[in-house]
Amino acid sequence: MTEGTFAALALLVLGWAVISDLLARLNITGPLVFAVAGYALGNPDWGPLSVDVEAPSVHLLAELTLALLLFSDAARVNVSRLKEDIRLPGRLLALGLPLSVILGSLLAAWFFDDFTWALAGFVGATLAPTDAALSAQVINDRLIPMRLRRALNVESGLNDGIVTPVVTFTLAVAAGQFGIESHDSTADHGGGALLELVVGLIAGLAVGTVGAWLLTVGSGRQWMTTGARRLGTLAAALSSFALAVTFGGNGFIAAFVAGIAFRAALDEQTIDADTAVELPELLGEVLAFAVWFLFGAALVPIALHNFDLTLLAYAVLSLTVVRIVPVAVSLLGAGLDRTTVVFVGWFGPRGLASVVFALLAVEQLGEIAVVERVVAVVALTVFLSVVLHGVTAGPLGRRYVHLEQADEDQSGGPRSRRTPRGLRSPDALRSDQP
């Protein structure tokens, strides 16, 4: 990334910040703005800005961004509050996510004859995680029942960390199938993925727990200056990723586990966890805009260059059948009506995690024709998701609330005492925070 590209990105962030609420009212999301800007300004055929997607700095930027967001999402999960509504996100993560990976992989193997089983598995795993940022209007709409918003938010915060070992494993096996030398001699046969997972778990647990303890002690004894809690939390997030990578572990798993351990070990009587995690979350959001810009500049052209009806059909099915069917199966017996199940199923947008995993494929597998096809599948699916989920978040959220209110009017029950549509718990609207 050149100085000119960096300057353009900074100006784009400034411009977006100024009119962000106006754009939100028009159902235009930040990821869509930066992806389109990247395609227009960084396109290799005509763009005035230079972007080299194979540069190590680009991959490091993407990986750090995902690590920060993984840590922030995990640290935002209030375990005690989640216990009240663990049933819905638990079903989505324990059953819906694996079914999405399997169904997406089988569909990829069926649609694309040149994909090995490892590449098909990579596509299925890469497109399984969801990104709540692309449907933020739904997550933040207080008229939508809290249990639904919390389920979508927790699911999107945890599923990319859960699926990371599968992505790592399939990439390692694919590298071996193509005879590509890996950084780990055992990784060519997939064995290195397990070692990376273990190292990542240990590094994340250690950094998250020790970091929370140190911040609690420093804050309790008034050793810390104003803002130091946020800086310390940011340092914990970055060091968990860096430490795991240094010792050959999976940095994404480390950041994810560190966030959970950090929140669990933090003394919230001394430090407010939500305030402490603001800096890594904010930095992650800013870096995410840069990644979306790079996505538009480097990956969207690949998708358009390889575009055909098969690619489009898979992308559409990935956003619909591959998501909604596993969600419906996982929510059987959960007391949700059909409209609610479809609503939850649709709002599973593919986002930043899928982009980062696609960049990892470029980095580890290189310029192979079939790999370009794999990246094209992922890029087209993500781009369609950015457009469709961003545009429909507001209207479909309002439509769902309208249907909910219509049910209330038919039942004749007061809004403040009713059970939310499709839910059986009277405390579903107890909290305003997902």
Order of alpha helices (4+ residues) and beta strands (2+ residues): alpha-alpha-alpha-alpha-alpha-alpha-alpha-alpha-alpha-alpha-alpha-alpha-alpha-alpha-alpha-alpha-alpha-alpha-alpha-alpha
